[in-house]
Amino acid sequence: MSESSSLFPAQRSQQVFEYLFLIHLKEIEKDVVALKDRVFNAIGSRYAGHHSTPHISLFNISSTDQMDHMLELMNISWMPSFQVDVNGFDYYSHGQKSRTLYVNIERKDSIVYLQKWLANFFRLRKHSYDPHITLGRTIPLDLFEKAWDDIKTLRFQKSFTCDRLVILKRKQQKEDPLKWGPYREIMLASN
């Protein structure tokens, strides 16, 4: 009997992967990228999140090689697609050191519902969740003030349709994490 036809199943990989569940902003992606570039120009230097693809994060989870099976069990095709409206800007304070600048989302109910349903399905620990579109993470306070002065009065009001859940994947490693790569897209029900 050859090794490949052994009676014993092949040992599964113990490599741990991270999965990021998100909503992609395909209809307004270019507009958000232009805002990130505007922040970059106001600050005059790179900042965390400048080159990340615009999205709304739902959650991330670590797993070995069980995600394919979990996604087969998960069925969100019952959830209808929904409209997401964005309007203006706000920020999160991180003490006296930094701020995270974001695009504000109006009427967050559908996104919060989707996130809670997924968190329950994956049995994740409950935590507060405030959907937003990050323009820049942990920007040092002095640089943030420049960006905020430039962007706070800018009129930015857009809408897009959330019709799918996007999942990215990367190997979990403590030092020098790899970039996220595409893994799966799961469609929501058409209206």
Steps between C-alpha positions, in 0.01 A plus 500: 500500500645837405524788748234700319246220534571435867216406733595794719384843391765755426585706804344843478716805495532685829578826324276769643337749266326828566177581320365853466126534431410829337274701276673623185417852379525433128260779399676773703851353525660764275338780701637360828847447348494867394418595861792290628727680254365833620582405860848394386553837328377694806727304735799488269602148602386137494263373765348166602227397259595738219539222243238254628202432273197690633254273681275459803647240737254262663747286701804278466550148625788251518459136400704204379354343188134483603371819335387328177281267705362785712410703192317200353286491815447875502211614285437872468325485165177585686630845591398762244753742358469848647596860434777665701501879528812689607506861607787706640791412724581429861784353704586275792733630770782281628591702806727798441718313250298438184169498317334277242324696226198343328203554269175491695229248409136599542233245604735223607227249593544258208878488537477451878242224450724319247802531729308368804355208303846402377653544846233269646556244225874491569440519878713808539524691824256789511650846461382842397492558128483834322510464119711762324736548205850568627700769320801485732581302817688625803612825342726692744310791652704782339458346153136418564423868570627590151284233337193585708527872421511414129218245491249579776291747294524307173162382371509125442167323457483174301304173482580148389338157507632228726426186299775268624721403787872498417748282688876555488764255625863507613738277691513592864850598603609733774789672326459669165139396427421422140254706301141385480402310186157421354337183633123499438201713406155403623203662331202637688149460360400735218223746574 
